[in-house]
Amino acid sequence: MHGSWRHTYGKQYWPPKISENLSDGRRGGTQGCRAERTVASVDGLRQESRPTAIYKPGNYLEPLNWQAVFGREAPVEIDVGCGKGAFLAWAARTRPGHDFLGVDRQLVRLRKVDRKVQRHALTNVRLLRLEFSYLISKLIPNASVSAYYIFFPDPWPKRRHAAKRLFQPSFVTELHRTLCRTGIVNVATDDAPYFAQISELVNASGFFRAESQEVLPEEAQTEFEKIFLAKGQSIHRARWRRQAQGIFP
Ligand SMILES: C[S@@+](CC[C@H](N)C(=O)[O-])C[C@H]1O[C@@H](n2cnc3c(N)ncnc32)[C@H](O)[C@@H]1O
């Protein structure tokens, strides 16, 4: 079924060019939020600042400080592989009291999300271009995220590519470590074998218990969800709540 999955899922961009700099290089300390970029004019003399939600950490080695990233203290929700951001923009609009981080390895997609963020004047969104396995294992602090949305993660259907899948035992441990006490993981995929593997990993970990789905309106659909629904394909969904168990009670 996924012989041509790249046709739907698209070209992979790897490695991410985390050194690419959208901002003017001003640094507000290691946790400083540089959610602003500067665009040079043709003659290079005049510079204009445009708002952007694209965030570049002061460094990529120390855990993020959410209060510094968002400029306030609020529950943090993360859209993993946010793509073009239809869900992210909807969630941020409908829950202004929460902060939302959209993560994707493709800058071109984040720029599209950024335009949505600016169009809706959303102040509770930040966008980060980074490989998510790195972000979660190195930069996300313990018990600091209230929800993850992992919608249509790349399925990597070939056996020899299985190691590239996001969901691995260590990834499930990182989800548990970084979620708040009653945090939630939401998953959706069109790929039945990957869904079976994800369910087995999460359930076997003992870190989560399955919950019933949240019913979301049509406007919350992601871009990939719309594509699969239009093709009449089934979508597999799950929602797990973190349990206080294991090394991180
Ligand atoms: C199939 S698309 C789904 C996009 C969106 N969630 C949706 O449902 O429309 C997967 C997205 O995840 C991003 N992605 C895949 N693996 C990633 C990783 N390890 N770290 C960050 N982004 C990743 C891809 O660049 C792509 O934008």
The ligand as an SDF file (V2000), in Angstrom:
LIG
                    3D

 27 29  0  0  0  0  0  0  0  0999 V2000
    3.6320   13.1180    6.7650 C   0  0  0  0  0  0  0  0  0  0  0  0
    3.9870   14.7350    7.2660 S   0  0  0  0  0  0  0  0  0  0  0  0
    2.6250   15.1030    8.3780 C   0  0  0  0  0  0  0  0  0  0  0  0
    2.4700   16.5800    8.6060 C   0  0  0  0  0  0  0  0  0  0  0  0
    1.3150   16.9660    9.5120 C   0  0  0  0  0  0  0  0  0  0  0  0
    1.4660   16.4080   10.8330 N   0  0  0  0  0  0  0  0  0  0  0  0
    0.0120   16.5440    8.8920 C   0  0  0  0  0  0  0  0  0  0  0  0
   -0.6220   15.6400    9.4390 O   0  0  0  0  0  0  0  0  0  0  0  0
   -0.3860   17.1350    7.8850 O   0  0  0  0  0  0  0  0  0  0  0  0
    5.2950   14.4590    8.3990 C   0  0  0  0  0  0  0  0  0  0  0  0
    5.9840   15.7360    8.7900 C   0  0  0  0  0  0  0  0  0  0  0  0
    6.8810   15.4350    9.8360 O   0  0  0  0  0  0  0  0  0  0  0  0
    8.1370   15.9900    9.5280 C   0  0  0  0  0  0  0  0  0  0  0  0
    9.0900   15.0820   10.1610 N   0  0  0  0  0  0  0  0  0  0  0  0
    9.2380   13.7730    9.8880 C   0  0  0  0  0  0  0  0  0  0  0  0
   10.1420   13.2360   10.7010 N   0  0  0  0  0  0  0  0  0  0  0  0
   10.5740   14.2290   11.5120 C   0  0  0  0  0  0  0  0  0  0  0  0
   11.5270   14.3060   12.5480 C   0  0  0  0  0  0  0  0  0  0  0  0
   12.1960   13.2210   12.9310 N   0  0  0  0  0  0  0  0  0  0  0  0
   11.7320   15.4830   13.1700 N   0  0  0  0  0  0  0  0  0  0  0  0
   11.0480   16.5830   12.7790 C   0  0  0  0  0  0  0  0  0  0  0  0
   10.1300   16.5690   11.7910 N   0  0  0  0  0  0  0  0  0  0  0  0
    9.8940   15.4120   11.1690 C   0  0  0  0  0  0  0  0  0  0  0  0
    8.2150   16.0400    8.0320 C   0  0  0  0  0  0  0  0  0  0  0  0
    9.1080   17.0510    7.5780 O   0  0  0  0  0  0  0  0  0  0  0  0
    6.7780   16.3400    7.6590 C   0  0  0  0  0  0  0  0  0  0  0  0
    6.5130   17.7170    7.5960 O   0  0  0  0  0  0  0  0  0  0  0  0
  1  2  1  0
  2  3  1  0
  2 10  1  0
  3  4  1  0
  4  5  1  0
  5  6  1  0
  5  7  1  0
  7  8  2  0
  7  9  1  0
 10 11  1  0
 11 12  1  0
 11 26  1  0
 12 13  1  0
 13 14  1  0
 13 24  1  0
 14 15  1  0
 14 23  1  0
 15 16  2  0
 16 17  1  0
 17 18  1  0
 17 23  2  0
 18 19  1  0
 18 20  2  0
 20 21  1  0
 21 22  2  0
 22 23  1  0
 24 25  1  0
 24 26  1  0
 26 27  1  0
M  CHG  2   2   1   9  -1
M  END
$$$$
